[in-house]
């Protein structure tokens, strides 16, 4: 075996180890409930150990695959840092350290994504598991259209008031595309939260915009500077890509979910659908909303039975108040979900969005 063949074999091994470790990290992020973290870490083992060994081999690449080393190393080091932080947090009894460690996950995804167009296993990784065997879908990524993929606008990526956007590589202006505006949680940013929706959007054909709040979190108290910024972002995106004006979804996690209520129930809101996840809710939101805005408004509420930040009773309260006000509510309670994002619901939410068109407002 010559050096080039050996390096290609090492590339395949490194890619497999990296994707496996990233799936394990995603599993922890999805199932993270503070008391269960030590057991979760024990269950996934130490995938970062094999990943580290393969990265060491890659450091010596000299042939054609050497051009791929940078993104693979950046993604791999982010994953290793995530596992190190998780384990250190458990050892120190510092759950906040463990939560912060998960921030390395989106950094790994962002570093790896440019290789989706070059490495088929990476492309499949960025699809929903149910469609990874769809050869026709995978072929759509072979010739990306201009101005597609992951982009950023409004300032530095992740900066307050800026936004990140994903447009499927097979985008065509000849059809109207559903839009998902996804709002991060209280300590997050749009650059990172975009990745919670990318697989579903890439698999099923939707444009995703993930803005970052103007302040430290969304405008849940005081002057609302975020709603005008969302309108500005929507205008920018709508001027550049063809949007389905009957399928404009405002969704979000935690504080972002709460703000999807606050902003989405405004009389002039342009959004046709709302999908708050793990959100706080106060009955006044429904009581003070314009009756015409709520009547028939499609709202998809998702909440975890194990949510330790916003107890699931808040979701019951929200559903009751919204239904009483005339909204068309779908409720999903997830038995094993704590206060984390249930990405497995995204295809269901997109199917619901597709099935319930509603004329845009404003």
C-alpha positions in Angstrom: 0.0 0.0 0.0 1.5 3.4 -1.0 1.2 6.5 1.1 -1.8 7.9 -0.7 -3.8 4.7 -0.2 -2.8 4.6 3.4 -3.9 8.2 3.9 -7.3 7.6 2.2 -7.8 4.7 4.6 -6.9 6.9 7.5 -9.3 9.6 6.2 -12.1 7.0 6.2 -11.3 5.9 9.7 -11.0 9.4 11.0 -14.3 10.4 9.4 -16.0 7.5 11.0 -14.6 8.1 14.4 -15.5 11.8 14.2 -19.1 11.2 13.1 -19.5 8.6 15.8 -18.2 10.9 18.5 -20.5 13.7 17.2 -23.5 11.5 17.3 -22.6 10.5 20.9 -22.3 14.1 21.9 -25.6 14.9 20.3 -27.2 12.1 22.2 -25.9 13.5 25.5 -27.2 17.0 24.5 -30.6 15.6 23.7 -31.0 13.5 26.8 -29.2 15.7 29.3 -31.0 15.8 32.6 -28.6 16.9 35.4 -29.0 13.8 37.6 -28.5 11.5 34.6 -25.3 13.0 33.2 -22.9 10.5 34.9 -24.9 7.6 33.6 -25.1 9.1 30.1 -21.4 9.6 29.9 -20.8 6.0 31.1 -23.2 4.7 28.4 -21.5 6.4 25.5 -18.0 5.4 26.6 -15.1 7.4 25.5 -15.5 8.0 21.7 -13.1 10.9 21.9 -10.2 8.6 22.7 -10.3 6.9 19.3 -10.9 10.2 17.7 -7.8 11.6 19.2 -5.7 8.7 17.9 -7.0 9.2 14.4 -6.4 12.9 14.5 -2.8 12.2 15.5 -2.4 10.0 12.4 -3.8 12.8 10.2 -1.2 15.2 11.4 1.3 13.5 9.1 -0.8 13.6 5.9 1.1 14.8 2.8 -1.0 13.6 -0.1 -4.3 14.8 -1.6 -6.3 14.3 1.6 -4.1 16.8 3.5 -6.4 19.6 2.2 -9.2 18.1 4.3 -7.2 18.0 7.5 -8.0 21.6 8.7 -11.8 21.2 9.0 -11.5 17.6 10.4 -9.1 18.8 13.0 -11.2 21.8 14.0 -14.3 19.6 14.3 -12.4 16.9 16.1 -10.8 19.2 18.7 -14.2 20.8 19.4 -15.7 17.4 20.1 -12.8 16.4 22.3 -13.1 19.7 24.2 -16.8 19.0 24.7 -16.2 15.6 26.3 -13.4 17.0 28.4 -15.7 19.7 29.7 -18.5 17.3 30.4 -16.3 14.9 32.4 -14.6 17.8 34.3 -18.0 19.1 35.2 -19.2 15.8 36.5 -16.0 15.3 38.5 -16.3 18.7 40.1 -20.0 18.5 40.7 -20.4 21.6 38.5 -23.3 21.1 36.2 -22.9 24.6 34.7 -19.5 23.6 33.5 -21.0 20.6 31.8 -23.7 22.6 30.1 -21.1 25.1 28.9 -19.1 22.2 27.4 -22.0 21.4 25.1 -21.3 24.7 23.3 -18.5 23.0 21.5 -21.0 20.8 19.7 -22.2 23.6 17.3 -18.6 24.6 16.7 -17.8 21.1 15.6 -20.8 21.1 13.2 -19.9 24.4 11.8 -16.3 23.3 11.2 -17.3 20.0 9.5 -20.1 21.2 7.3 -17.9 22.6 4.5 -16.9 19.0 3.9 -20.5 17.8 3.2 -20.0 18.5 -0.5 -16.8 16.5 -0.6 -17.3 13.5 1.6 -20.5 11.4 1.2 -20.5 10.2 4.8 -20.4 13.8 6.0 -23.3 14.7 3.7 -25.4 11.8 5.0 -24.6 12.8 8.6 -26.2 16.2 7.9 -29.4 14.5 6.9 -32.2 13.1 9.0 -31.6 9.3 9.6 -34.9 8.4 7.8 -33.7 9.8 4.5 -30.0 8.9 4.5 -30.7 6.1 2.1 -32.4 8.4 -0.4 -30.0 8.5 -3.4 -32.2 11.0 -5.3 -32.0 13.5 -2.4 -28.3 13.0 -2.0 -27.8 13.7 -5.7 -29.4 17.1 -5.3 -26.4 18.3 -3.4 -23.9 17.5 -6.2 -24.3 20.9 -7.9 -25.1 23.5 -5.3 -27.0 26.6 -6.4 -25.5 30.0 -5.8 -26.1 31.7 -2.5 -27.0 28.5 -0.7 -25.7 26.6 2.3 -24.8 28.3 5.6 -24.5 32.1 5.6 -24.5 35.0 8.0 -25.9 38.6 7.9 -26.4 41.7 10.0 -23.0 41.7 11.5 -20.4 39.3 12.9 -21.8 35.8 13.1 -23.5 35.3 16.5 -23.3 39.0 17.4 -26.3 40.7 19.0 -28.9 41.6 16.3 -27.1 39.5 13.6 -28.5 36.4 12.0 -27.4 33.1 10.5 -29.3 31.4 7.6 -29.3 28.1 5.9 -30.7 27.7 2.4 -30.8 24.2 0.9 -28.2 23.7 -1.8 -30.9 22.5 -4.2 -32.8 25.8 -3.8 -34.6 27.1 -6.9 -36.4 30.4 -7.1 -39.1 28.8 -9.2 -40.9 27.5 -6.1 -41.8 29.1 -2.8 -39.9 27.8 0.2 -41.2 27.5 3.8 -39.3 29.6 6.3 -38.3 28.6 9.9 -37.2 31.5 12.1 -35.6 29.7 15.1 -34.9 31.7 18.3 -32.1 30.5 20.6 -32.4 30.1 24.4 -31.4 32.6 27.0 -27.6 32.1 26.9 -27.3 31.2 23.2 -26.9 32.8 19.8 -28.2 32.3 16.4 -25.0 31.1 14.9 -25.0 28.1 17.3 -28.8 27.5 17.3 -29.0 27.2 13.5 -27.6 23.7 13.7 -30.6 22.5 15.7 -32.6 22.8 12.5 -30.1 22.2 9.7 -30.6 18.5 9.3 -34.4 18.8 9.0 -34.2 21.8 6.7 -31.6 20.1 4.5 -33.6 16.9 4.4 -37.1 18.3 3.8 -36.5 21.6 2.0 -36.9 24.6 4.1 -35.0 27.9 4.7 -33.9 28.5 8.3 -33.0 31.8 9.9 -31.5 31.9 13.4 -31.2 35.5 14.7 -29.4 36.5 17.8 -31.2 38.7 20.3 -30.5 42.4 20.6 -29.8 42.1 24.3 -28.5 39.3 26.5 -31.7 37.4 25.9 -35.0 38.1 24.0 -37.1 41.2 25.0 -39.3 39.5 27.5 -39.3 42.6 29.7 -38.8 46.3 28.9 -38.7 47.8 25.4 -39.1 45.3 22.6 -36.2 45.8 20.2 -36.3 42.3 18.9 -39.6 42.2 17.1 -38.6 45.1 14.8 -35.3 43.3 14.1 -37.1 40.1 13.3 -39.2 42.0 10.8 -36.0 43.5 9.3 -34.4 40.1 9.0 -37.5 38.6 7.4 -37.5 41.5 4.9 -33.9 40.9 4.0 -34.4 37.1 3.6 -37.6 37.6 1.6 -35.9 40.0 -0.8 -33.2 37.4 -1.6 -35.0 34.1 -1.6 -38.5 33.1 -2.6 -40.5 32.4 0.5 -43.9 30.6 0.9 -45.8 33.4 2.6 -48.4 30.9 3.9 -45.7 29.0 5.8 -43.7 31.4 7.9 -42.9 29.7 11.2 -41.6 31.4 14.3 -40.2 28.9 16.8 -37.7 28.9 19.6 -36.3 27.1 22.6 -36.7 28.2 26.3 -36.5 32.1 26.3 -36.7 31.9 22.5 -39.9 29.8 22.7 -41.4 32.3 25.2 -40.5 35.2 22.8 -42.1 33.3 19.9 -45.3 33.7 21.9 -44.6 37.3 22.8 -43.7 38.5 19.3 -45.8 36.0 17.4 -49.1 37.0 19.1 -48.6 40.7 18.2 -51.4 41.9 15.9 -49.1 42.7 13.0 -46.9 39.7 13.3 -46.1 38.4 9.8 -45.7 34.8 11.0 -48.3 32.3 10.0 -47.4 29.6 12.5 -45.8 29.4 16.0 -43.9 26.5 17.6 -42.6 27.2 21.1 -40.4 24.6 22.7 -39.8 24.3 26.4 -41.2 27.8 26.8 -42.5 29.7 29.8 -46.1 31.0 29.4 -48.4 33.4 31.3 -52.1 33.4 30.6 -52.0 37.1 30.1 -50.3 36.4 26.7 -53.5 34.9 25.5 -55.8 37.2 27.3 -54.3 40.4 25.9 -53.7 39.1 22.4 -56.0 40.5 19.7 -58.8 37.9 19.3 -58.5 38.0 15.5 -54.8 37.2 15.7 -55.4 34.1 17.8 -58.5 32.8 16.0 -57.4 29.8 14.0 -53.7 30.5 14.5 -51.7 27.2 14.2 -49.5 26.7 17.2 -47.4 23.6 17.9 -46.4 23.4 21.6 -43.7 20.9 22.6 -42.5 20.4 26.2 -40.5 17.8 28.2 -42.1 15.9 31.1 -38.7 16.2 32.9 -38.2 19.9 32.3 -36.6 21.3 35.4 -36.5 24.9 34.4 -40.1 25.5 33.2 -42.3 22.7 34.6 -44.6 20.9 32.2 -47.6 22.5 33.9 -46.8 25.7 32.1 -47.4 23.9 28.8 -50.8 22.6 30.0 -51.7 26.1 31.0 -50.6 27.5 27.6 -52.5 24.9 25.6 -55.7 25.5 27.6 -55.5 29.3 27.3 -54.6 29.3 23.6 -57.4 26.8 22.7 -59.9 28.8 24.7 -58.9 31.9 22.7 -59.5 30.0 19.4 -56.0 28.9 18.4 -55.5 25.6 16.6 -53.1 23.9 19.0 -51.1 20.7 18.6 -49.4 19.6 21.8 -46.5 17.2 22.1 -45.3 16.2 25.6 -42.0 14.2 25.5 -41.6 11.8 28.3 -37.8 11.6 28.3 -37.1 15.3 27.6 -35.7 17.7 30.2 -34.8 21.3 29.3 -33.0 20.5 26.0 -34.0 20.8 22.3 -35.8 17.8 20.8 -34.4 17.9 17.3 -36.3 14.7 16.4 -39.5 16.7 16.3 -38.3 19.0 13.5 -39.5 16.8 10.7 -42.9 16.5 12.4 -43.1 20.3 12.8 -42.2 20.8 9.1 -44.9 18.3 8.1 -47.4 20.2 10.3 -46.3 23.5 8.7 -46.8 22.0 5.2 -50.3 20.6 6.1 -51.7 23.8 7.6 -51.1 26.7 5.2 -52.3 30.1 6.5 -52.4 33.5 4.7 -49.5 35.7 5.9 -50.3 39.0 7.8 -48.9 42.4 7.3 
